[in-house]
Each structure stands twice: as C-alpha cells, then as structure tokens.
Amino acid sequence: MANSGMVIYEEQIEKINQLLTKLIKGAEAKCALLVDKDGHLITRQGFTHSLDTTALAALLAGSFASTKEIARLVGEPEFSVLFHQGKRDHIHINIVGERSILVIIFDDRTTIGMVRLYAKEVGLELNRIFDSQPPPSAQKPPPVDDQFTQAVEQEMDNLFKD
C-alpha cells in the first residue's frame, strides 16, 4: 500500500467483512469498523445503525493522529493500540498495516482481553489481504492490438475534422 491512498477491491472487501463478522461473533462485540488513516470509513459490520459511522471514522483517525504526536513527545514511534472505557460501551482501536485502523465497539458481555485477542488475529489476516496481489478482476486488461488502435485513430480524425 502506498502512502498516496488505499485501493481495496470488491473481493478484498468481501474477505474483510467476513473477518469483521468473525471478530464480532468470537469477541462478542457490538460492531467493528475499518477506517483508513485519513478518516474514511472502509467498511463496517455489526450493529452500527444508531452510529454516525462517517463522523466516528473521521474522529477516530484524528484521535490516532494526535496520539501519534503524543507518542513522539514521550519517545515512542507510535502507540498502536488505544482503548476507551465508558460506563456501558468501550472502544478498542488499533492500527492495521500502514494505512488502516480497526475499531471494535463492545460492552460488558465480553472482556478487553477477548477483544484484544481477536483484534490481533484479525489484524494479521487484514495485513495478508492488504499485502496480497490485486484480485484477478482488478488486473490490467489485455493490450489492444495495433489494428484496432489505428481504426480508432482514423475514426477520431474523421470525427474531429475541420
């Protein structure tokens, strides 16, 4: 993945959604989101209907950006995991790869240890997906032959003649 942005293909999103669903079931979490570091929601699974996931994604990315600066000030390259504990709901946030953030929202039906275990496992799988070759449908089409190119050029010339 380049720093200029993420490209994730449909086949990869399907695999990611399956992983997030597995994480939610295994960790007994409420929902999981995958966000890029620029604050764009990549995908989400679970009970997100009552959440403004667009705003949440942007705020979480901002939170990680400010935490990165805090880490630098105390001599750490980065804090890779954040945890916010509330009265009812809690949020576990961790960096996945170079460009994405995994967010898990859960309540007291599970433990932070269980969430961390599944987050680590899913993070490794997400890295494999991000590092894999693009799916066949995303690869370049075969080159166009010279005869076709000449025919198109001729038609373009005919179309735009003075």
ZIKA-V468058 format. One record per backbone hydrogen bond with DSSP energy under -1.0 kcal/mol. CO is the residue of the C=O (numbers start at 1). NH is the residue of the N-H. If there is no record, write none. Layout:
co nh
CO NH
CO NH
This chain:
co nh
2 5
9 13
10 14
11 15
12 16
13 17
14 18
15 19
16 20
17 21
18 22
19 23
20 24
21 25
22 26
23 27
24 29
30 47
31 105
32 45
33 103
34 42
34 43
35 101
36 39
40 36
43 34
45 32
46 48
48 51
51 53
52 56
53 57
54 58
55 59
56 60
57 61
58 62
59 63
60 64
61 65
62 66
63 67
64 68
65 69
66 70
67 71
68 72
69 73
70 74
71 76
72 75
80 95
82 93
84 91
89 86
90 106
91 84
92 104
93 82
94 102
96 100
99 37
100 96
101 35
102 94
103 33
104 92
105 30
105 31
106 90
107 110
111 115
112 116
113 117
114 118
115 119
116 120
117 121
118 122
119 123
120 124
121 125
122 126
123 127
124 128
125 129
126 130
127 131
135 138
136 139
145 149
146 150
147 151
148 152
149 153
150 154
151 155
152 156
153 157
154 158
155 159
156 160
